[in-house]
Amino acid sequence: MTDAQLIRRVIKPGLWVLGLAPLAYLLNRARIGDLGFDPIRTITHFTGRTAITILFITLTVTPLRRLTGWNPLIKVRRLIGNFAFFYALLHFLIYAVFDRELSPVGLGEDIAKRPWITVGFSVFLILLTLAITSPQSMVRRLGGKRWQALHRLIYVAAAGAVLHFTWAQKKDIRLPLIYAAVLAVILGSRLILRPPRAVSGER
Amino acid sequence: MLIRNRPDINSNEITDERLFWGRREWLASVGAVVAGLALPDIACAQANETDKLTPYEAVTGYNNFYEFGTDKEDPAANAGTLRPRPWQVVVEGEVKHPATYSFDDLFKGMKPEERVYRMRCVEAWSMVVPWLGHPLKDVIARLEPTSKAKYIEFTTLLDPKQMPGQRRAILDWPYVEGLRMDEAMHPLAILTVGVYGKPLPNQNGAPLRLTVPWKYGFKGGKSIVKIRFTETQPMNTWQRSAPNEYGFYANVNPAVDHPRWSQATERRIGELFRRKTLMFNGYADQVASLYSGMDLRKNF
């Protein structure tokens, strides 16, 4: 099997299964009535944490590629990133529908007046932009350099997501701090695992 | 709204008879409470339209009681280590009978009353709870505060062995809450000893806690071991923890937002969408006069 076949036939289908697993898990908990006494809160928190987790996994693709030297890995990054967006979208929609009943005034007030929601919504807009510009055709249309510059916003999104998560806590910020530490390790690994200076893409 | 333009439906088409009579029964119990307090009819009307009792499982399974952990499910899971009997309450400060009272002595000769109250958490969720308790004013009258007593302070048990959450300094233990004396003397304020006709479960603040239904839930100090009458305003734990976010009064007020979130709406546990939060949690007719002339934006 060539690398391309391995990606297409094994890794990508596997990632689809993994990417939809959190949703399946959530739906099953809903089916057996195991979403707790405030299901909307449970779903909101779960989709938010899942989005951040998958966003982090997206950010590990490059360090992992440098660590293993297996460059075809880059071909799965887009799929993983779009799953992060998918859960961010669910997170936003649950909030918009159940907490604000899709009221433009209510949503606008939250986004304008409450900094942690401003940050969360900005992260959502970044992920939306990155998802829209994720296909190969968009890379070509924007040109590689511009596309790459735009997609560096993922760092802003990741940091913003952790800030949003931390700010949302009433008092106990242990869990968000763990997320922040994990993000620091992922980003730090990029400094240690520098890209190869050589122009050649050969292994 | 569209719904209002629909033709009327006979109530027997939509209401199961059992439910109907259940509601009657519940109305009667609310009625009894209201009658006992001589509250205006309006309060009753407000309560019965949309307020259903929150199930026992939720009332005792979804709690904020950081002494047992910060997740809502933690108290029910961890509060088994609390020993609510025997229990003693120290009464001190500006009072004629300072002493250490046993739980039974504190309430000797008093019969707990059922009070169905809305409970609005500062986190914007709410419940309707049939508490069992003693009017705080009756207990205060028995203890006879001096003329210097302007405030009353309630302290929760401090014992990391019984309350494992106290091993971490998430808050400045022990938990302290306070009321102005006229608030404490209001007939709606109770010292709660039970819920749903049973003794208070540990996770709800056994064996006695404060319930002040027109204030955010955190004002209801749990597992109280000390009642202190003071001349100066007590510093309550959440105010000490984040003075820009939590004040001394903490009256439910949809017009004054928490710095980080709106207080205009709330989610009733058991419902999916939010409902409007009522001024003083729907008890404005009874308590608003306590705060006449006060700037509730400053005194949040």
Interface residues (C-beta under 8 A of the other chain):
Chain A: G36 F37 D38 P39 I40 R41 F98 D99 E101 E109 D110 K113 R114 P115 W116 W167 K170 K171 D172
Chain B: E57 A58 G61 Y62 Y66 T70 K72 E73 E123 W125 I170 L171 S241 A242 D257 R260 W261 S262 R267 I269 G270 L272 F273 R274
